[in-house]
Amino acid sequence: MKQIKVLGPGCPKCKTTYTNVMEALKQSGIEADVTKVEDIEEMMKYNVLTTPVLMIDENIKIKGRVAQVNEIIELLG
């Protein structure tokens, strides 16, 4: 099962990215463990300065912008 993390302090872009991840999973039928990381200290462990960040299986895929649903589906494929 894929591991997906959305890193962000809870800003609107971060919330939209999380919503888009859930929608992408629904549309694609892919099962994944989704975690929302809002703790600043936890985010610093990944050495990211811009949010939101979309991580799949511990690899940063998109950072600093909202990930679109179709983009997420492609990354999961």
N, CA, C and O atoms as CSV, one atom per row, in Angstrom:
chain,resi,resn,atom,element,x,y,z
A,1,MET,N,N,0.847,-1.189,0.000
A,1,MET,CA,C,0.000,0.000,0.000
A,1,MET,C,C,0.889,1.248,0.000
A,1,MET,O,O,1.888,1.311,0.716
A,2,LYS,N,N,0.517,2.217,-0.798
A,2,LYS,CA,C,1.284,3.456,-0.899
A,2,LYS,C,C,1.113,4.283,0.376
A,2,LYS,O,O,0.066,4.258,1.022
A,3,GLN,N,N,2.168,5.009,0.714
A,3,GLN,CA,C,2.151,5.934,1.842
A,3,GLN,C,C,2.159,7.349,1.278
A,3,GLN,O,O,3.078,7.725,0.551
A,4,ILE,N,N,1.151,8.125,1.608
A,4,ILE,CA,C,1.075,9.506,1.123
A,4,ILE,C,C,1.074,10.439,2.322
A,4,ILE,O,O,0.366,10.217,3.304
A,5,LYS,N,N,1.887,11.496,2.223
A,5,LYS,CA,C,1.904,12.518,3.270
A,5,LYS,C,C,1.686,13.875,2.626
A,5,LYS,O,O,2.252,14.181,1.577
A,6,VAL,N,N,0.854,14.683,3.274
A,6,VAL,CA,C,0.669,16.073,2.874
A,6,VAL,C,C,1.236,16.915,4.016
A,6,VAL,O,O,0.714,16.912,5.131
A,7,LEU,N,N,2.307,17.629,3.713
A,7,LEU,CA,C,2.952,18.470,4.720
A,7,LEU,C,C,2.501,19.911,4.538
A,7,LEU,O,O,2.551,20.456,3.436
A,8,GLY,N,N,2.061,20.518,5.630
A,8,GLY,CA,C,1.648,21.909,5.581
A,8,GLY,C,C,1.022,22.303,6.900
A,8,GLY,O,O,0.461,21.457,7.597
A,9,PRO,N,N,1.108,23.582,7.258
A,9,PRO,CA,C,0.635,24.038,8.560
A,9,PRO,C,C,-0.882,24.188,8.683
A,9,PRO,O,O,-1.371,24.665,9.708
A,10,GLY,N,N,-1.620,23.794,7.670
A,10,GLY,CA,C,-3.073,23.915,7.736
A,10,GLY,C,C,-3.610,25.099,6.958
A,10,GLY,O,O,-4.747,25.523,7.168
A,11,CYS,N,N,-2.799,25.634,6.061
A,11,CYS,CA,C,-3.227,26.767,5.230
A,11,CYS,C,C,-4.226,26.282,4.167
A,11,CYS,O,O,-4.332,25.076,3.944
A,12,PRO,N,N,-4.951,27.180,3.516
A,12,PRO,CA,C,-5.919,26.766,2.487
A,12,PRO,C,C,-5.303,25.898,1.382
A,12,PRO,O,O,-5.933,24.940,0.935
A,13,LYS,N,N,-4.082,26.219,0.936
A,13,LYS,CA,C,-3.446,25.413,-0.119
A,13,LYS,C,C,-3.167,23.992,0.374
A,13,LYS,O,O,-3.290,23.028,-0.380
A,14,CYS,N,N,-2.795,23.879,1.634
A,14,CYS,CA,C,-2.502,22.572,2.214
A,14,CYS,C,C,-3.783,21.740,2.316
A,14,CYS,O,O,-3.793,20.545,2.020
A,15,LYS,N,N,-4.851,22.396,2.738
A,15,LYS,CA,C,-6.137,21.703,2.852
A,15,LYS,C,C,-6.636,21.266,1.479
A,15,LYS,O,O,-7.180,20.171,1.335
A,16,THR,N,N,-6.453,22.112,0.476
A,16,THR,CA,C,-6.871,21.772,-0.887
A,16,THR,C,C,-6.063,20.591,-1.408
A,16,THR,O,O,-6.615,19.696,-2.048
A,17,THR,N,N,-4.764,20.582,-1.139
A,17,THR,CA,C,-3.922,19.464,-1.572
A,17,THR,C,C,-4.410,18.169,-0.939
A,17,THR,O,O,-4.508,17.145,-1.616
A,18,TYR,N,N,-4.717,18.205,0.355
A,18,TYR,CA,C,-5.210,17.014,1.050
A,18,TYR,C,C,-6.531,16.543,0.435
A,18,TYR,O,O,-6.723,15.349,0.205
A,19,THR,N,N,-7.432,17.480,0.174
A,19,THR,CA,C,-8.717,17.148,-0.443
A,19,THR,C,C,-8.505,16.531,-1.823
A,19,THR,O,O,-9.180,15.569,-2.190
A,20,ASN,N,N,-7.559,17.093,-2.587
A,20,ASN,CA,C,-7.271,16.571,-3.927
A,20,ASN,C,C,-6.689,15.163,-3.863
A,20,ASN,O,O,-6.986,14.332,-4.721
A,21,VAL,N,N,-5.866,14.888,-2.858
A,21,VAL,CA,C,-5.322,13.535,-2.679
A,21,VAL,C,C,-6.452,12.546,-2.446
A,21,VAL,O,O,-6.486,11.475,-3.051
A,22,MET,N,N,-7.373,12.911,-1.568
A,22,MET,CA,C,-8.492,12.014,-1.265
A,22,MET,C,C,-9.359,11.784,-2.509
A,22,MET,O,O,-9.814,10.665,-2.749
A,23,GLU,N,N,-9.583,12.828,-3.289
A,23,GLU,CA,C,-10.363,12.719,-4.513
A,23,GLU,C,C,-9.642,11.843,-5.541
A,23,GLU,O,O,-10.274,11.029,-6.214
A,24,ALA,N,N,-8.338,12.006,-5.661
A,24,ALA,CA,C,-7.543,11.204,-6.605
A,24,ALA,C,C,-7.621,9.721,-6.242
A,24,ALA,O,O,-7.745,8.867,-7.120
A,25,LEU,N,N,-7.550,9.429,-4.970
A,25,LEU,CA,C,-7.653,8.033,-4.524
A,25,LEU,C,C,-9.029,7.472,-4.833
A,25,LEU,O,O,-9.162,6.328,-5.267
A,26,LYS,N,N,-10.041,8.280,-4.606
A,26,LYS,CA,C,-11.417,7.855,-4.878
A,26,LYS,C,C,-11.611,7.563,-6.369
A,26,LYS,O,O,-12.178,6.536,-6.740
A,27,GLN,N,N,-11.132,8.483,-7.220
A,27,GLN,CA,C,-11.301,8.337,-8.664
A,27,GLN,C,C,-10.507,7.166,-9.229
A,27,GLN,O,O,-10.967,6.487,-10.147
A,28,SER,N,N,-9.320,6.929,-8.686
A,28,SER,CA,C,-8.435,5.902,-9.244
A,28,SER,C,C,-8.668,4.523,-8.637
A,28,SER,O,O,-8.266,3.513,-9.215
A,29,GLY,N,N,-9.309,4.480,-7.486
A,29,GLY,CA,C,-9.535,3.201,-6.823
A,29,GLY,C,C,-8.290,2.667,-6.128
A,29,GLY,O,O,-8.275,1.523,-5.674
A,30,ILE,N,N,-7.249,3.483,-6.043
A,30,ILE,CA,C,-6.001,3.079,-5.387
A,30,ILE,C,C,-6.161,3.251,-3.880
A,30,ILE,O,O,-6.719,4.241,-3.407
A,31,GLU,N,N,-5.658,2.264,-3.137
A,31,GLU,CA,C,-5.685,2.369,-1.681
A,31,GLU,C,C,-4.347,2.911,-1.205
A,31,GLU,O,O,-3.291,2.518,-1.701
A,32,ALA,N,N,-4.402,3.809,-0.247
A,32,ALA,CA,C,-3.175,4.382,0.294
A,32,ALA,C,C,-3.411,4.813,1.731
A,32,ALA,O,O,-4.538,5.081,2.148
A,33,ASP,N,N,-2.330,4.871,2.464
A,33,ASP,CA,C,-2.350,5.376,3.830
A,33,ASP,C,C,-1.999,6.857,3.752
A,33,ASP,O,O,-0.863,7.206,3.429
A,34,VAL,N,N,-2.963,7.734,4.047
A,34,VAL,CA,C,-2.757,9.175,3.903
A,34,VAL,C,C,-2.565,9.809,5.278
A,34,VAL,O,O,-3.363,9.607,6.193
A,35,THR,N,N,-1.487,10.579,5.397
A,35,THR,CA,C,-1.179,11.269,6.646
A,35,THR,C,C,-1.058,12.760,6.364
A,35,THR,O,O,-0.435,13.176,5.387
A,36,LYS,N,N,-1.666,13.552,7.237
A,36,LYS,CA,C,-1.552,15.007,7.131
A,36,LYS,C,C,-0.592,15.464,8.225
A,36,LYS,O,O,-0.858,15.278,9.412
A,37,VAL,N,N,0.523,16.061,7.817
A,37,VAL,CA,C,1.547,16.493,8.780
A,37,VAL,C,C,1.466,18.017,8.913
A,37,VAL,O,O,1.796,18.756,7.985
A,38,GLU,N,N,1.019,18.468,10.093
A,38,GLU,CA,C,0.870,19.905,10.323
A,38,GLU,C,C,1.871,20.429,11.354
A,38,GLU,O,O,2.001,21.640,11.533
A,39,ASP,N,N,2.568,19.536,12.019
A,39,ASP,CA,C,3.530,19.927,13.047
A,39,ASP,C,C,4.808,20.457,12.399
A,39,ASP,O,O,5.442,19.768,11.601
A,40,ILE,N,N,5.174,21.681,12.749
A,40,ILE,CA,C,6.340,22.345,12.140
A,40,ILE,C,C,7.625,21.539,12.351
A,40,ILE,O,O,8.425,21.386,11.427
A,41,GLU,N,N,7.819,21.026,13.570
A,41,GLU,CA,C,9.035,20.258,13.850
A,41,GLU,C,C,9.098,18.992,13.000
A,41,GLU,O,O,10.165,18.620,12.513
A,42,GLU,N,N,7.961,18.336,12.823
A,42,GLU,CA,C,7.902,17.135,11.987
A,42,GLU,C,C,8.223,17.484,10.535
A,42,GLU,O,O,8.944,16.749,9.861
A,43,MET,N,N,7.682,18.612,10.054
A,43,MET,CA,C,7.931,19.040,8.673
A,43,MET,C,C,9.411,19.358,8.465
A,43,MET,O,O,9.961,19.086,7.398
A,44,MET,N,N,10.056,19.933,9.484
A,44,MET,CA,C,11.465,20.303,9.367
A,44,MET,C,C,12.358,19.078,9.165
A,44,MET,O,O,13.445,19.193,8.599
A,45,LYS,N,N,11.911,17.915,9.618
A,45,LYS,CA,C,12.678,16.677,9.426
A,45,LYS,C,C,12.852,16.361,7.939
A,45,LYS,O,O,13.810,15.699,7.541
A,46,TYR,N,N,11.921,16.840,7.136
A,46,TYR,CA,C,11.979,16.583,5.692
A,46,TYR,C,C,12.710,17.686,4.932
A,46,TYR,O,O,12.833,17.631,3.708
A,47,ASN,N,N,13.193,18.688,5.669
A,47,ASN,CA,C,13.993,19.760,5.081
A,47,ASN,C,C,13.257,20.500,3.954
A,47,ASN,O,O,13.834,20.766,2.899
A,48,VAL,N,N,11.995,20.826,4.185
A,48,VAL,CA,C,11.227,21.580,3.195
A,48,VAL,C,C,10.937,22.973,3.736
A,48,VAL,O,O,10.650,23.146,4.920
A,49,LEU,N,N,11.015,23.952,2.862
A,49,LEU,CA,C,10.790,25.339,3.263
A,49,LEU,C,C,9.482,25.887,2.724
A,49,LEU,O,O,8.930,26.838,3.278
A,50,THR,N,N,8.980,25.296,1.647
A,50,THR,CA,C,7.734,25.777,1.065
A,50,THR,C,C,6.677,24.689,1.164
A,50,THR,O,O,6.953,23.510,0.941
A,51,THR,N,N,5.463,25.104,1.502
A,51,THR,CA,C,4.354,24.152,1.590
A,51,THR,C,C,3.260,24.593,0.633
A,51,THR,O,O,3.258,25.749,0.212
A,52,PRO,N,N,2.356,23.743,0.282
A,52,PRO,CA,C,2.231,22.358,0.711
A,52,PRO,C,C,3.236,21.444,0.007
A,52,PRO,O,O,3.780,21.774,-1.047
A,53,VAL,N,N,3.461,20.291,0.625
A,53,VAL,CA,C,4.338,19.275,0.051
A,53,VAL,C,C,3.553,17.985,-0.058
A,53,VAL,O,O,2.888,17.569,0.890
A,54,LEU,N,N,3.634,17.352,-1.219
A,54,LEU,CA,C,3.019,16.048,-1.430
A,54,LEU,C,C,4.139,15.015,-1.493
A,54,LEU,O,O,5.020,15.083,-2.350
A,55,MET,N,N,4.087,14.056,-0.566
A,55,MET,CA,C,5.078,12.980,-0.553
A,55,MET,C,C,4.384,11.658,-0.821
A,55,MET,O,O,3.315,11.379,-0.278
A,56,ILE,N,N,5.000,10.854,-1.659
A,56,ILE,CA,C,4.491,9.510,-1.923
A,56,ILE,C,C,5.630,8.549,-1.630
A,56,ILE,O,O,6.713,8.661,-2.205
A,57,ASP,N,N,5.380,7.603,-0.729
A,57,ASP,CA,C,6.391,6.623,-0.314
A,57,ASP,C,C,7.703,7.306,0.083
A,57,ASP,O,O,8.785,6.899,-0.340
A,58,GLU,N,N,7.580,8.358,0.906
A,58,GLU,CA,C,8.724,9.100,1.453
A,58,GLU,C,C,9.527,9.889,0.415
A,58,GLU,O,O,10.618,10.367,0.725
A,59,ASN,N,N,9.017,10.033,-0.801
A,59,ASN,CA,C,9.678,10.845,-1.825
A,59,ASN,C,C,8.855,12.096,-2.077
A,59,ASN,O,O,7.643,12.013,-2.276
A,60,ILE,N,N,9.510,13.266,-2.072
A,60,ILE,CA,C,8.806,14.513,-2.355
A,60,ILE,C,C,8.482,14.556,-3.843
A,60,ILE,O,O,9.375,14.465,-4.686
A,61,LYS,N,N,7.200,14.695,-4.157
A,61,LYS,CA,C,6.758,14.730,-5.549
A,61,LYS,C,C,6.415,16.151,-5.993
A,61,LYS,O,O,6.763,16.563,-7.099
A,62,ILE,N,N,5.731,16.896,-5.124
A,62,ILE,CA,C,5.323,18.263,-5.453
A,62,ILE,C,C,5.492,19.113,-4.204
A,62,ILE,O,O,5.090,18.711,-3.113
A,63,LYS,N,N,6.097,20.306,-4.368
A,63,LYS,CA,C,6.176,21.204,-3.213
A,63,LYS,C,C,5.953,22.639,-3.645
A,63,LYS,O,O,6.308,23.041,-4.753
A,64,GLY,N,N,5.357,23.401,-2.741
A,64,GLY,CA,C,5.165,24.824,-2.967
A,64,GLY,C,C,3.940,25.192,-3.777
A,64,GLY,O,O,3.715,26.366,-4.068
A,65,ARG,N,N,3.142,24.191,-4.146
A,65,ARG,CA,C,1.913,24.494,-4.887
A,65,ARG,C,C,0.896,23.375,-4.657
A,65,ARG,O,O,1.234,22.292,-4.179
A,66,VAL,N,N,-0.338,23.663,-5.004
A,66,VAL,CA,C,-1.410,22.680,-4.851
A,66,VAL,C,C,-1.271,21.615,-5.941
A,66,VAL,O,O,-1.149,21.931,-7.124
A,67,ALA,N,N,-1.291,20.374,-5.528
A,67,ALA,CA,C,-1.251,19.255,-6.473
A,67,ALA,C,C,-2.662,19.019,-7.008
A,67,ALA,O,O,-3.609,18.873,-6.236
A,68,GLN,N,N,-2.795,18.982,-8.326
A,68,GLN,CA,C,-4.103,18.771,-8.947
A,68,GLN,C,C,-4.463,17.279,-8.944
A,68,GLN,O,O,-3.582,16.419,-8.927
A,69,VAL,N,N,-5.766,16.989,-8.961
A,69,VAL,CA,C,-6.249,15.614,-8.867
A,69,VAL,C,C,-5.637,14.728,-9.958
A,69,VAL,O,O,-5.130,13.645,-9.665
A,70,ASN,N,N,-5.683,15.191,-11.228
A,70,ASN,CA,C,-5.163,14.357,-12.321
A,70,ASN,C,C,-3.655,14.134,-12.201
A,70,ASN,O,O,-3.148,13.082,-12.589
A,71,GLU,N,N,-2.942,15.122,-11.665
A,71,GLU,CA,C,-1.500,15.003,-11.425
A,71,GLU,C,C,-1.211,13.917,-10.390
A,71,GLU,O,O,-0.302,13.104,-10.559
A,72,ILE,N,N,-1.992,13.919,-9.327
A,72,ILE,CA,C,-1.812,12.954,-8.252
A,72,ILE,C,C,-2.088,11.535,-8.763
A,72,ILE,O,O,-1.358,10.600,-8.433
A,73,ILE,N,N,-3.133,11.382,-9.562
A,73,ILE,CA,C,-3.447,10.079,-10.140
A,73,ILE,C,C,-2.269,9.573,-10.973
A,73,ILE,O,O,-1.903,8.401,-10.885
A,74,GLU,N,N,-1.678,10.452,-11.779
A,74,GLU,CA,C,-0.516,10.069,-12.587
A,74,GLU,C,C,0.657,9.655,-11.705
A,74,GLU,O,O,1.322,8.660,-11.992
A,75,LEU,N,N,0.916,10.403,-10.640
A,75,LEU,CA,C,2.031,10.084,-9.741
A,75,LEU,C,C,1.823,8.738,-9.028
A,75,LEU,O,O,2.785,8.038,-8.713
A,76,LEU,N,N,0.571,8.396,-8.785
A,76,LEU,CA,C,0.261,7.142,-8.102
A,76,LEU,C,C,0.326,5.944,-9.047
A,76,LEU,O,O,0.517,4.808,-8.614
A,77,GLY,N,N,0.162,6.214,-10.354
A,77,GLY,CA,C,0.060,5.150,-11.342
A,77,GLY,C,C,1.241,4.359,-11.564
A,77,GLY,O,O,1.225,3.443,-12.385
